[in-house]
Amino acid sequence: MQEYISDYFNDDVAFSSKYNGPKFDAHVHLGSIDGIHNLIKFREEFNIKKSVGIIWGNDYDKLETNFPDKFV
């Protein structure tokens, strides 16, 4: 029998984070600098203070200049 995550997920239940303090994202793929603004909004919503960013291409300097202290 094949099981799916939807078999265990109840749409009527509201989930909330038990920990509301600052968070550290240990693994995020940063495809390009163009989509980074959406990621920053998401980070702020969930109180993520720093992230280890995996960067493709040569956008590291732009990322560091435009978003200091957000990524390591």
PDB file with one MODEL, atoms N, CA, C and O in Angstrom:
MODEL        1
ATOM      1  N   MET A   1       0.841  -1.186   0.000  1.00  0.00           N
ATOM      2  CA  MET A   1       0.000   0.000   0.000  1.00  0.00           C
ATOM      3  C   MET A   1       0.884   1.246   0.000  1.00  0.00           C
ATOM      4  O   MET A   1       1.777   1.381   0.836  1.00  0.00           O
ATOM      5  N   GLN A   2       0.636   2.134  -0.921  1.00  0.00           N
ATOM      6  CA  GLN A   2       1.407   3.363  -1.009  1.00  0.00           C
ATOM      7  C   GLN A   2       0.761   4.435  -0.136  1.00  0.00           C
ATOM      8  O   GLN A   2      -0.456   4.615  -0.159  1.00  0.00           O
ATOM      9  N   GLU A   3       1.579   5.138   0.628  1.00  0.00           N
ATOM     10  CA  GLU A   3       1.069   6.193   1.501  1.00  0.00           C
ATOM     11  C   GLU A   3       1.550   7.547   0.998  1.00  0.00           C
ATOM     12  O   GLU A   3       2.629   7.664   0.417  1.00  0.00           O
ATOM     13  N   TYR A   4       0.744   8.546   1.226  1.00  0.00           N
ATOM     14  CA  TYR A   4       1.067   9.905   0.824  1.00  0.00           C
ATOM     15  C   TYR A   4       0.991  10.813   2.042  1.00  0.00           C
ATOM     16  O   TYR A   4       0.283  10.522   3.005  1.00  0.00           O
ATOM     17  N   ILE A   5       1.726  11.912   1.986  1.00  0.00           N
ATOM     18  CA  ILE A   5       1.690  12.867   3.100  1.00  0.00           C
ATOM     19  C   ILE A   5       0.270  13.402   3.284  1.00  0.00           C
ATOM     20  O   ILE A   5      -0.136  13.707   4.406  1.00  0.00           O
ATOM     21  N   SER A   6      -0.485  13.517   2.195  1.00  0.00           N
ATOM     22  CA  SER A   6      -1.859  14.020   2.296  1.00  0.00           C
ATOM     23  C   SER A   6      -2.757  13.091   3.110  1.00  0.00           C
ATOM     24  O   SER A   6      -3.801  13.515   3.603  1.00  0.00           O
ATOM     25  N   ASP A   7      -2.358  11.829   3.253  1.00  0.00           N
ATOM     26  CA  ASP A   7      -3.128  10.898   4.080  1.00  0.00           C
ATOM     27  C   ASP A   7      -3.075  11.287   5.555  1.00  0.00           C
ATOM     28  O   ASP A   7      -3.944  10.896   6.335  1.00  0.00           O
ATOM     29  N   TYR A   8      -2.072  12.046   5.931  1.00  0.00           N
ATOM     30  CA  TYR A   8      -1.866  12.404   7.332  1.00  0.00           C
ATOM     31  C   TYR A   8      -2.115  13.882   7.608  1.00  0.00           C
ATOM     32  O   TYR A   8      -2.062  14.315   8.759  1.00  0.00           O
ATOM     33  N   PHE A   9      -2.381  14.642   6.584  1.00  0.00           N
ATOM     34  CA  PHE A   9      -2.531  16.083   6.731  1.00  0.00           C
ATOM     35  C   PHE A   9      -4.002  16.450   6.824  1.00  0.00           C
ATOM     36  O   PHE A   9      -4.797  16.036   5.980  1.00  0.00           O
ATOM     37  N   ASN A  10      -4.371  17.212   7.828  1.00  0.00           N
ATOM     38  CA  ASN A  10      -5.745  17.634   8.046  1.00  0.00           C
ATOM     39  C   ASN A  10      -5.832  19.129   7.766  1.00  0.00           C
ATOM     40  O   ASN A  10      -5.234  19.926   8.489  1.00  0.00           O
ATOM     41  N   ASP A  11      -6.561  19.519   6.738  1.00  0.00           N
ATOM     42  CA  ASP A  11      -6.671  20.928   6.367  1.00  0.00           C
ATOM     43  C   ASP A  11      -7.408  21.763   7.410  1.00  0.00           C
ATOM     44  O   ASP A  11      -7.315  22.990   7.387  1.00  0.00           O
ATOM     45  N   ASP A  12      -8.130  21.131   8.312  1.00  0.00           N
ATOM     46  CA  ASP A  12      -8.889  21.865   9.318  1.00  0.00           C
ATOM     47  C   ASP A  12      -8.040  22.270  10.522  1.00  0.00           C
ATOM     48  O   ASP A  12      -8.509  23.001  11.394  1.00  0.00           O
ATOM     49  N   VAL A  13      -6.806  21.803  10.573  1.00  0.00           N
ATOM     50  CA  VAL A  13      -5.937  22.085  11.713  1.00  0.00           C
ATOM     51  C   VAL A  13      -5.002  23.231  11.356  1.00  0.00           C
ATOM     52  O   VAL A  13      -4.314  23.185  10.337  1.00  0.00           O
ATOM     53  N   ALA A  14      -4.978  24.250  12.189  1.00  0.00           N
ATOM     54  CA  ALA A  14      -4.060  25.371  11.990  1.00  0.00           C
ATOM     55  C   ALA A  14      -2.739  25.054  12.672  1.00  0.00           C
ATOM     56  O   ALA A  14      -2.709  24.669  13.841  1.00  0.00           O
ATOM     57  N   PHE A  15      -1.657  25.218  11.938  1.00  0.00           N
ATOM     58  CA  PHE A  15      -0.336  24.961  12.497  1.00  0.00           C
ATOM     59  C   PHE A  15       0.301  26.270  12.926  1.00  0.00           C
ATOM     60  O   PHE A  15       0.138  27.297  12.267  1.00  0.00           O
ATOM     61  N   SER A  16       1.011  26.227  14.011  1.00  0.00           N
ATOM     62  CA  SER A  16       1.769  27.393  14.435  1.00  0.00           C
ATOM     63  C   SER A  16       3.121  26.924  14.934  1.00  0.00           C
ATOM     64  O   SER A  16       3.284  25.794  15.394  1.00  0.00           O
ATOM     65  N   SER A  17       4.064  27.804  14.831  1.00  0.00           N
ATOM     66  CA  SER A  17       5.406  27.489  15.295  1.00  0.00           C
ATOM     67  C   SER A  17       5.428  27.505  16.814  1.00  0.00           C
ATOM     68  O   SER A  17       4.899  28.426  17.435  1.00  0.00           O
ATOM     69  N   LYS A  18       6.027  26.508  17.405  1.00  0.00           N
ATOM     70  CA  LYS A  18       6.146  26.484  18.863  1.00  0.00           C
ATOM     71  C   LYS A  18       7.231  27.437  19.325  1.00  0.00           C
ATOM     72  O   LYS A  18       7.194  27.937  20.449  1.00  0.00           O
ATOM     73  N   TYR A  19       8.200  27.686  18.452  1.00  0.00           N
ATOM     74  CA  TYR A  19       9.303  28.584  18.788  1.00  0.00           C
ATOM     75  C   TYR A  19       9.149  29.853  17.968  1.00  0.00           C
ATOM     76  O   TYR A  19       9.171  29.799  16.738  1.00  0.00           O
ATOM     77  N   ASN A  20       8.994  30.978  18.621  1.00  0.00           N
ATOM     78  CA  ASN A  20       8.782  32.235  17.923  1.00  0.00           C
ATOM     79  C   ASN A  20       9.991  33.153  17.947  1.00  0.00           C
ATOM     80  O   ASN A  20       9.913  34.288  17.477  1.00  0.00           O
ATOM     81  N   GLY A  21      11.101  32.683  18.486  1.00  0.00           N
ATOM     82  CA  GLY A  21      12.316  33.490  18.540  1.00  0.00           C
ATOM     83  C   GLY A  21      13.028  33.529  17.199  1.00  0.00           C
ATOM     84  O   GLY A  21      12.523  33.001  16.209  1.00  0.00           O
ATOM     85  N   PRO A  22      14.204  34.154  17.163  1.00  0.00           N
ATOM     86  CA  PRO A  22      14.963  34.233  15.914  1.00  0.00           C
ATOM     87  C   PRO A  22      15.390  32.852  15.436  1.00  0.00           C
ATOM     88  O   PRO A  22      15.696  31.969  16.237  1.00  0.00           O
ATOM     89  N   LYS A  23      15.404  32.682  14.126  1.00  0.00           N
ATOM     90  CA  LYS A  23      15.737  31.385  13.533  1.00  0.00           C
ATOM     91  C   LYS A  23      16.933  31.519  12.594  1.00  0.00           C
ATOM     92  O   LYS A  23      17.240  32.602  12.096  1.00  0.00           O
ATOM     93  N   PHE A  24      17.597  30.388  12.368  1.00  0.00           N
ATOM     94  CA  PHE A  24      18.722  30.293  11.442  1.00  0.00           C
ATOM     95  C   PHE A  24      18.384  29.236  10.408  1.00  0.00           C
ATOM     96  O   PHE A  24      18.123  28.085  10.757  1.00  0.00           O
ATOM     97  N   ASP A  25      18.387  29.614   9.143  1.00  0.00           N
ATOM     98  CA  ASP A  25      18.123  28.678   8.050  1.00  0.00           C
ATOM     99  C   ASP A  25      19.464  28.118   7.592  1.00  0.00           C
ATOM    100  O   ASP A  25      20.292  28.849   7.048  1.00  0.00           O
ATOM    101  N   ALA A  26      19.674  26.841   7.807  1.00  0.00           N
ATOM    102  CA  ALA A  26      20.978  26.230   7.551  1.00  0.00           C
ATOM    103  C   ALA A  26      21.186  25.816   6.100  1.00  0.00           C
ATOM    104  O   ALA A  26      22.258  25.316   5.761  1.00  0.00           O
ATOM    105  N   HIS A  27      20.187  26.010   5.225  1.00  0.00           N
ATOM    106  CA  HIS A  27      20.354  25.543   3.845  1.00  0.00           C
ATOM    107  C   HIS A  27      19.299  26.184   2.953  1.00  0.00           C
ATOM    108  O   HIS A  27      18.132  25.795   3.001  1.00  0.00           O
ATOM    109  N   VAL A  28      19.689  27.150   2.147  1.00  0.00           N
ATOM    110  CA  VAL A  28      18.756  27.755   1.200  1.00  0.00           C
ATOM    111  C   VAL A  28      19.473  27.940  -0.138  1.00  0.00           C
ATOM    112  O   VAL A  28      20.606  28.420  -0.184  1.00  0.00           O
ATOM    113  N   HIS A  29      18.796  27.550  -1.233  1.00  0.00           N
ATOM    114  CA  HIS A  29      19.353  27.722  -2.574  1.00  0.00           C
ATOM    115  C   HIS A  29      18.938  29.089  -3.098  1.00  0.00           C
ATOM    116  O   HIS A  29      17.750  29.407  -3.141  1.00  0.00           O
ATOM    117  N   LEU A  30      19.902  29.885  -3.491  1.00  0.00           N
ATOM    118  CA  LEU A  30      19.651  31.217  -4.020  1.00  0.00           C
ATOM    119  C   LEU A  30      19.919  31.178  -5.519  1.00  0.00           C
ATOM    120  O   LEU A  30      21.037  31.437  -5.965  1.00  0.00           O
ATOM    121  N   GLY A  31      18.900  30.858  -6.285  1.00  0.00           N
ATOM    122  CA  GLY A  31      19.068  30.676  -7.722  1.00  0.00           C
ATOM    123  C   GLY A  31      19.594  31.903  -8.440  1.00  0.00           C
ATOM    124  O   GLY A  31      20.520  31.799  -9.244  1.00  0.00           O
ATOM    125  N   SER A  32      19.019  33.062  -8.162  1.00  0.00           N
ATOM    126  CA  SER A  32      19.498  34.297  -8.773  1.00  0.00           C
ATOM    127  C   SER A  32      19.136  35.466  -7.868  1.00  0.00           C
ATOM    128  O   SER A  32      18.275  35.353  -6.996  1.00  0.00           O
ATOM    129  N   ILE A  33      19.795  36.568  -8.088  1.00  0.00           N
ATOM    130  CA  ILE A  33      19.560  37.768  -7.281  1.00  0.00           C
ATOM    131  C   ILE A  33      18.161  38.341  -7.560  1.00  0.00           C
ATOM    132  O   ILE A  33      17.616  39.065  -6.726  1.00  0.00           O
ATOM    133  N   ASP A  34      17.578  38.025  -8.723  1.00  0.00           N
ATOM    134  CA  ASP A  34      16.275  38.585  -9.106  1.00  0.00           C
ATOM    135  C   ASP A  34      15.142  38.168  -8.177  1.00  0.00           C
ATOM    136  O   ASP A  34      14.243  38.968  -7.919  1.00  0.00           O
ATOM    137  N   GLY A  35      15.160  36.946  -7.672  1.00  0.00           N
ATOM    138  CA  GLY A  35      14.080  36.458  -6.825  1.00  0.00           C
ATOM    139  C   GLY A  35      14.323  36.616  -5.340  1.00  0.00           C
ATOM    140  O   GLY A  35      13.539  36.125  -4.528  1.00  0.00           O
ATOM    141  N   ILE A  36      15.388  37.288  -4.975  1.00  0.00           N
ATOM    142  CA  ILE A  36      15.793  37.354  -3.572  1.00  0.00           C
ATOM    143  C   ILE A  36      14.825  38.180  -2.719  1.00  0.00           C
ATOM    144  O   ILE A  36      14.712  37.938  -1.518  1.00  0.00           O
ATOM    145  N   HIS A  37      14.133  39.139  -3.310  1.00  0.00           N
ATOM    146  CA  HIS A  37      13.222  39.988  -2.525  1.00  0.00           C
ATOM    147  C   HIS A  37      12.069  39.175  -1.931  1.00  0.00           C
ATOM    148  O   HIS A  37      11.640  39.449  -0.811  1.00  0.00           O
ATOM    149  N   ASN A  38      11.567  38.186  -2.660  1.00  0.00           N
ATOM    150  CA  ASN A  38      10.521  37.315  -2.112  1.00  0.00           C
ATOM    151  C   ASN A  38      11.060  36.492  -0.955  1.00  0.00           C
ATOM    152  O   ASN A  38      10.365  36.279   0.039  1.00  0.00           O
ATOM    153  N   LEU A  39      12.290  36.031  -1.082  1.00  0.00           N
ATOM    154  CA  LEU A  39      12.910  35.264  -0.002  1.00  0.00           C
ATOM    155  C   LEU A  39      13.072  36.129   1.249  1.00  0.00           C
ATOM    156  O   LEU A  39      12.846  35.652   2.361  1.00  0.00           O
ATOM    157  N   ILE A  40      13.454  37.375   1.081  1.00  0.00           N
ATOM    158  CA  ILE A  40      13.621  38.289   2.218  1.00  0.00           C
ATOM    159  C   ILE A  40      12.280  38.497   2.923  1.00  0.00           C
ATOM    160  O   ILE A  40      12.238  38.515   4.153  1.00  0.00           O
ATOM    161  N   LYS A  41      11.193  38.652   2.180  1.00  0.00           N
ATOM    162  CA  LYS A  41       9.859  38.796   2.789  1.00  0.00           C
ATOM    163  C   LYS A  41       9.493  37.549   3.596  1.00  0.00           C
ATOM    164  O   LYS A  41       8.988  37.653   4.714  1.00  0.00           O
ATOM    165  N   PHE A  42       9.748  36.387   3.031  1.00  0.00           N
ATOM    166  CA  PHE A  42       9.473  35.123   3.715  1.00  0.00           C
ATOM    167  C   PHE A  42      10.289  35.030   5.001  1.00  0.00           C
ATOM    168  O   PHE A  42       9.769  34.636   6.045  1.00  0.00           O
ATOM    169  N   ARG A  43      11.556  35.390   4.924  1.00  0.00           N
ATOM    170  CA  ARG A  43      12.435  35.346   6.095  1.00  0.00           C
ATOM    171  C   ARG A  43      11.895  36.243   7.208  1.00  0.00           C
ATOM    172  O   ARG A  43      11.870  35.845   8.372  1.00  0.00           O
ATOM    173  N   GLU A  44      11.471  37.431   6.855  1.00  0.00           N
ATOM    174  CA  GLU A  44      10.951  38.365   7.853  1.00  0.00           C
ATOM    175  C   GLU A  44       9.668  37.833   8.487  1.00  0.00           C
ATOM    176  O   GLU A  44       9.463  37.975   9.693  1.00  0.00           O
ATOM    177  N   GLU A  45       8.816  37.229   7.685  1.00  0.00           N
ATOM    178  CA  GLU A  45       7.554  36.683   8.193  1.00  0.00           C
ATOM    179  C   GLU A  45       7.794  35.589   9.231  1.00  0.00           C
ATOM    180  O   GLU A  45       7.048  35.487  10.205  1.00  0.00           O
ATOM    181  N   PHE A  46       8.825  34.776   9.031  1.00  0.00           N
ATOM    182  CA  PHE A  46       9.101  33.660   9.926  1.00  0.00           C
ATOM    183  C   PHE A  46      10.273  33.914  10.871  1.00  0.00           C
ATOM    184  O   PHE A  46      10.761  32.988  11.518  1.00  0.00           O
ATOM    185  N   ASN A  47      10.725  35.165  10.952  1.00  0.00           N
ATOM    186  CA  ASN A  47      11.764  35.587  11.892  1.00  0.00           C
ATOM    187  C   ASN A  47      13.089  34.835  11.680  1.00  0.00           C
ATOM    188  O   ASN A  47      13.764  34.466  12.641  1.00  0.00           O
ATOM    189  N   ILE A  48      13.443  34.616  10.415  1.00  0.00           N
ATOM    190  CA  ILE A  48      14.723  33.997  10.077  1.00  0.00           C
ATOM    191  C   ILE A  48      15.754  35.114   9.980  1.00  0.00           C
ATOM    192  O   ILE A  48      15.636  36.000   9.134  1.00  0.00           O
ATOM    193  N   LYS A  49      16.751  35.074  10.835  1.00  0.00           N
ATOM    194  CA  LYS A  49      17.731  36.155  10.914  1.00  0.00           C
ATOM    195  C   LYS A  49      18.925  35.958   9.991  1.00  0.00           C
ATOM    196  O   LYS A  49      19.433  36.924   9.420  1.00  0.00           O
ATOM    197  N   LYS A  50      19.375  34.727   9.841  1.00  0.00           N
ATOM    198  CA  LYS A  50      20.527  34.430   8.980  1.00  0.00           C
ATOM    199  C   LYS A  50      20.289  33.126   8.252  1.00  0.00           C
ATOM    200  O   LYS A  50      19.547  32.261   8.718  1.00  0.00           O
ATOM    201  N   SER A  51      20.936  32.996   7.088  1.00  0.00           N
ATOM    202  CA  SER A  51      20.825  31.783   6.286  1.00  0.00           C
ATOM    203  C   SER A  51      22.184  31.427   5.702  1.00  0.00           C
ATOM    204  O   SER A  51      22.999  32.297   5.398  1.00  0.00           O
ATOM    205  N   VAL A  52      22.405  30.131   5.555  1.00  0.00           N
ATOM    206  CA  VAL A  52      23.533  29.668   4.754  1.00  0.00           C
ATOM    207  C   VAL A  52      23.005  29.622   3.332  1.00  0.00           C
ATOM    208  O   VAL A  52      22.146  28.801   3.011  1.00  0.00           O
ATOM    209  N   GLY A  53      23.512  30.493   2.484  1.00  0.00           N
ATOM    210  CA  GLY A  53      23.028  30.588   1.118  1.00  0.00           C
ATOM    211  C   GLY A  53      23.907  29.838   0.145  1.00  0.00           C
ATOM    212  O   GLY A  53      25.123  30.030   0.117  1.00  0.00           O
ATOM    213  N   ILE A  54      23.290  28.977  -0.658  1.00  0.00           N
ATOM    214  CA  ILE A  54      23.985  28.264  -1.723  1.00  0.00           C
ATOM    215  C   ILE A  54      23.712  29.048  -3.002  1.00  0.00           C
ATOM    216  O   ILE A  54      22.571  29.135  -3.456  1.00  0.00           O
ATOM    217  N   ILE A  55      24.762  29.613  -3.576  1.00  0.00           N
ATOM    218  CA  ILE A  55      24.623  30.546  -4.687  1.00  0.00           C
ATOM    219  C   ILE A  55      25.124  29.915  -5.977  1.00  0.00           C
ATOM    220  O   ILE A  55      26.203  29.326  -6.016  1.00  0.00           O
ATOM    221  N   TRP A  56      24.325  30.047  -7.033  1.00  0.00           N
ATOM    222  CA  TRP A  56      24.743  29.634  -8.372  1.00  0.00           C
ATOM    223  C   TRP A  56      25.113  30.887  -9.140  1.00  0.00           C
ATOM    224  O   TRP A  56      24.393  31.884  -9.081  1.00  0.00           O
ATOM    225  N   GLY A  57      26.191  30.854  -9.839  1.00  0.00           N
ATOM    226  CA  GLY A  57      26.599  32.003 -10.632  1.00  0.00           C
ATOM    227  C   GLY A  57      27.530  32.914  -9.858  1.00  0.00           C
ATOM    228  O   GLY A  57      28.174  32.506  -8.892  1.00  0.00           O
ATOM    229  N   ASN A  58      27.586  34.152 -10.304  1.00  0.00           N
ATOM    230  CA  ASN A  58      28.530  35.120  -9.743  1.00  0.00           C
ATOM    231  C   ASN A  58      27.835  36.246  -8.993  1.00  0.00           C
ATOM    232  O   ASN A  58      28.338  37.369  -8.964  1.00  0.00           O
ATOM    233  N   ASP A  59      26.692  35.966  -8.390  1.00  0.00           N
ATOM    234  CA  ASP A  59      25.922  37.010  -7.708  1.00  0.00           C
ATOM    235  C   ASP A  59      26.319  37.216  -6.249  1.00  0.00           C
ATOM    236  O   ASP A  59      25.661  37.978  -5.541  1.00  0.00           O
ATOM    237  N   TYR A  60      27.367  36.563  -5.788  1.00  0.00           N
ATOM    238  CA  TYR A  60      27.740  36.650  -4.376  1.00  0.00           C
ATOM    239  C   TYR A  60      27.998  38.087  -3.949  1.00  0.00           C
ATOM    240  O   TYR A  60      27.521  38.508  -2.895  1.00  0.00           O
ATOM    241  N   ASP A  61      28.745  38.851  -4.748  1.00  0.00           N
ATOM    242  CA  ASP A  61      29.065  40.231  -4.380  1.00  0.00           C
ATOM    243  C   ASP A  61      27.812  41.091  -4.291  1.00  0.00           C
ATOM    244  O   ASP A  61      27.681  41.905  -3.376  1.00  0.00           O
ATOM    245  N   LYS A  62      26.885  40.916  -5.237  1.00  0.00           N
ATOM    246  CA  LYS A  62      25.632  41.678  -5.208  1.00  0.00           C
ATOM    247  C   LYS A  62      24.817  41.328  -3.966  1.00  0.00           C
ATOM    248  O   LYS A  62      24.245  42.205  -3.318  1.00  0.00           O
ATOM    249  N   LEU A  63      24.772  40.060  -3.649  1.00  0.00           N
ATOM    250  CA  LEU A  63      24.021  39.599  -2.483  1.00  0.00           C
ATOM    251  C   LEU A  63      24.591  40.187  -1.199  1.00  0.00           C
ATOM    252  O   LEU A  63      23.853  40.665  -0.338  1.00  0.00           O
ATOM    253  N   GLU A  64      25.904  40.146  -1.086  1.00  0.00           N
ATOM    254  CA  GLU A  64      26.562  40.672   0.114  1.00  0.00           C
ATOM    255  C   GLU A  64      26.392  42.182   0.230  1.00  0.00           C
ATOM    256  O   GLU A  64      26.218  42.705   1.330  1.00  0.00           O
ATOM    257  N   THR A  65      26.443  42.882  -0.896  1.00  0.00           N
ATOM    258  CA  THR A  65      26.295  44.337  -0.900  1.00  0.00           C
ATOM    259  C   THR A  65      24.862  44.763  -0.580  1.00  0.00           C
ATOM    260  O   THR A  65      24.643  45.672   0.221  1.00  0.00           O
ATOM    261  N   ASN A  66      23.886  44.101  -1.211  1.00  0.00           N
ATOM    262  CA  ASN A  66      22.480  44.494  -1.054  1.00  0.00           C
ATOM    263  C   ASN A  66      21.821  43.976   0.221  1.00  0.00           C
ATOM    264  O   ASN A  66      20.863  44.572   0.711  1.00  0.00           O
ATOM    265  N   PHE A  67      22.328  42.875   0.755  1.00  0.00           N
ATOM    266  CA  PHE A  67      21.708  42.257   1.929  1.00  0.00           C
ATOM    267  C   PHE A  67      22.768  41.871   2.958  1.00  0.00           C
ATOM    268  O   PHE A  67      22.948  40.689   3.250  1.00  0.00           O
ATOM    269  N   PRO A  68      23.469  42.862   3.507  1.00  0.00           N
ATOM    270  CA  PRO A  68      24.508  42.536   4.497  1.00  0.00           C
ATOM    271  C   PRO A  68      23.885  41.919   5.750  1.00  0.00           C
ATOM    272  O   PRO A  68      22.769  42.269   6.136  1.00  0.00           O
ATOM    273  N   ASP A  69      24.598  41.023   6.360  1.00  0.00           N
ATOM    274  CA  ASP A  69      24.192  40.374   7.616  1.00  0.00           C
ATOM    275  C   ASP A  69      22.977  39.459   7.489  1.00  0.00           C
ATOM    276  O   ASP A  69      22.407  39.069   8.508  1.00  0.00           O
ATOM    277  N   LYS A  70      22.565  39.104   6.275  1.00  0.00           N
ATOM    278  CA  LYS A  70      21.435  38.182   6.104  1.00  0.00           C
ATOM    279  C   LYS A  70      21.908  36.767   5.798  1.00  0.00           C
ATOM    280  O   LYS A  70      21.240  35.793   6.146  1.00  0.00           O
ATOM    281  N   PHE A  71      23.069  36.656   5.141  1.00  0.00           N
ATOM    282  CA  PHE A  71      23.562  35.357   4.687  1.00  0.00           C
ATOM    283  C   PHE A  71      24.995  35.129   5.151  1.00  0.00           C
ATOM    284  O   PHE A  71      25.774  36.067   5.318  1.00  0.00           O
ATOM    285  N   VAL A  72      25.316  33.863   5.352  1.00  0.00           N
ATOM    286  CA  VAL A  72      26.695  33.484   5.696  1.00  0.00           C
ATOM    287  C   VAL A  72      27.182  32.472   4.689  1.00  0.00           C
ATOM    288  O   VAL A  72      28.320  32.010   4.780  1.00  0.00           O
TER     289      VAL A  72
ENDMDL
END
